[in-house]
Amino acid sequence: MELSLTAAELVFREEVRALLRTELKPEIIKLARNTTTSLGNHDAAMAWQAILHKRGWAGIAWPKAFGGPGWTSNQRYIFNSECEKFGAPNLIPLGLKMLAPVIFKYGTKAQQDYYLPKILSAEHYWCQGYSEPGSGSDLASLKTRAKKDGDHYIVNGTKLWTTHAQYANHIFCLVRTKADVKPQAGISFLLIDMATPGVTVEPIYTLAGDHEVNQVFFDNVKVPTANLVGPENEGWNVAKYLLEFERGGSAVATALQVEMATLKLLLRDLPHEHGLKKRAAETDIELLALSQMETDLQAQVAAGKNPGAASSLMKIKASALKQVISGLAMQAIANYSLPHNNRLRLDGRPTIGREADQAITARYLNERASSIFGGAREVQKNIIAKSVLGL
Ligand SMILES: Cc1cc2nc3c(=O)[nH]c(=O)nc-3n(C[C@H](O)[C@H](O)[C@H](O)COP(=O)(O)OP(=O)(O)OC[C@H]3O[C@@H](n4cnc5c(N)ncnc54)[C@H](O)[C@@H]3O)c2cc1C
């Protein structure tokens, strides 16, 4: 999309470009480009967030009252597309784009004052404790218990597939606080400091060789009742609200446009491309449409509205495009992107082929998960069938 920019927007774009030119160091770009995991590279994201935070630009879709820059949707679009052109990393959405809207809406004043600045500065790095063994799509069946004991809860149980728990110092968790009611009615939303005694994290290595997900265990973990967000036993509404932001609230299109640019470079040099260029062009057009939908959605979010069922549509579209783009890249460069290359690369051992190509199969394998995490594709289709089509 090409916008015709006002004089003030041109000045703003120059400001963004100046920051990117001076602060976004090649090491950060390289780390971001070589990442193979869906969520992005932790170190690159942290370095970039620190730079943006200094400038007051870490939470670009946050309401101004909570520390957002108060930009228009055109400014957010300009910012995202300039970041994409310069190869800036994705910021990690767990705190900034998932938990923060929940705290804006359901947090007490004390919670807003304490947590929000620490999310913006990344002093608090969050992970998401929703899924459990046997409770993924059927999330309301979750079993992790929180029993009240004076001004604390005692938490016991386990969470599965917890992305970036190895980096996180905090986890937002769904816990069962009441058992003798229908499953959705007895759930609460609790914020837990990962340094509390009784919390342990076990790594899970993916098929691609990456360590992105974990299992987290809670063994008699003592959590202050002040860490409850929203009313006790009404955490299901809080949980669903957060999922709307997980599924459609973040700028996935920007990251995909970076992937698409890399794919175009790969395809440009191929002597025999077997129709890959045509498929890439079709995908590029779909990506433009996704980007426009995201810009509209971000404008709604910044105006205080929630994404609603549109987030399920965005989730399906974005994950499908991720899988097509990573699949086309793998077909273009298959010889040099053998899966074990990523393992060798992570271990710092000798690899084959160009460095830029070595992450491609690992990325392809990791992207298989994008139609599962955040709510599986079939489950999103059920939501659309019910709340959009009224079926
Ligand atoms: C890489 C990755 C990262 C993740 N990160 C996190 C995280 O940080 N925090 C967190 O809490 N969770 C995380 N998850 C978990 C994720 O949310 C769940 O895997 C997902 O909700 C699916 O649940 P499940 O794995 O139990 O599969 P199941 O629910 O057992 O589903 C298996 C299959 O059955 C289908 N299915 C299930 N129910 C229905 C239905 N009603 N109608 C039609 N089809 C159905 C599903 O679509 C799927 O294809 C992550 C998962 C992955 C793979």
The ligand as an ORCA input file, in Angstrom:
! r2SCAN-3c Opt
* xyz 0 1
  C       4.855    -23.807     19.099
  C       3.742    -23.713     20.087
  C       3.757    -22.705     21.025
  C       2.762    -22.631     21.987
  N       2.848    -21.655     22.956
  C       1.939    -21.654     23.951
  C       2.087    -20.740     25.058
  O       3.018    -19.935     25.103
  N       1.193    -20.810     26.053
  C       0.124    -21.667     26.048
  O      -0.658    -21.644     26.988
  N      -0.027    -22.550     25.034
  C       0.857    -22.564     24.000
  N       0.717    -23.455     22.970
  C      -0.362    -24.443     23.034
  C      -1.465    -24.240     21.995
  O      -2.306    -23.187     22.340
  C      -2.207    -25.570     21.875
  O      -1.294    -26.505     21.328
  C      -3.432    -25.459     21.000
  O      -4.433    -24.713     21.634
  C      -3.991    -26.849     20.621
  O      -4.186    -27.620     21.746
  P      -3.591    -29.111     21.874
  O      -2.139    -29.053     21.552
  O      -3.996    -29.640     23.180
  O      -4.279    -29.905     20.684
  P      -5.759    -30.496     20.684
  O      -6.676    -29.517     21.336
  O      -5.714    -31.882     21.235
  O      -6.087    -30.527     19.140
  C      -5.618    -31.571     18.288
  C      -6.284    -31.401     16.934
  O      -7.716    -31.540     17.071
  C      -8.389    -30.404     16.506
  N      -9.567    -30.065     17.319
  C      -9.606    -29.939     18.653
  N     -10.849    -29.578     19.052
  C     -11.598    -29.448     17.931
  C     -12.946    -29.087     17.677
  N     -13.787    -28.768     18.682
  N     -13.379    -29.044     16.393
  C     -12.547    -29.366     15.366
  N     -11.239    -29.736     15.549
  C     -10.771    -29.774     16.814
  C      -7.367    -29.284     16.564
  O      -7.636    -28.315     15.574
  C      -6.070    -30.031     16.291
  O      -5.873    -30.172     14.924
  C       1.685    -23.558     21.990
  C       1.667    -24.562     21.019
  C       2.674    -24.651     20.089
  C       2.622    -25.772     19.076
*
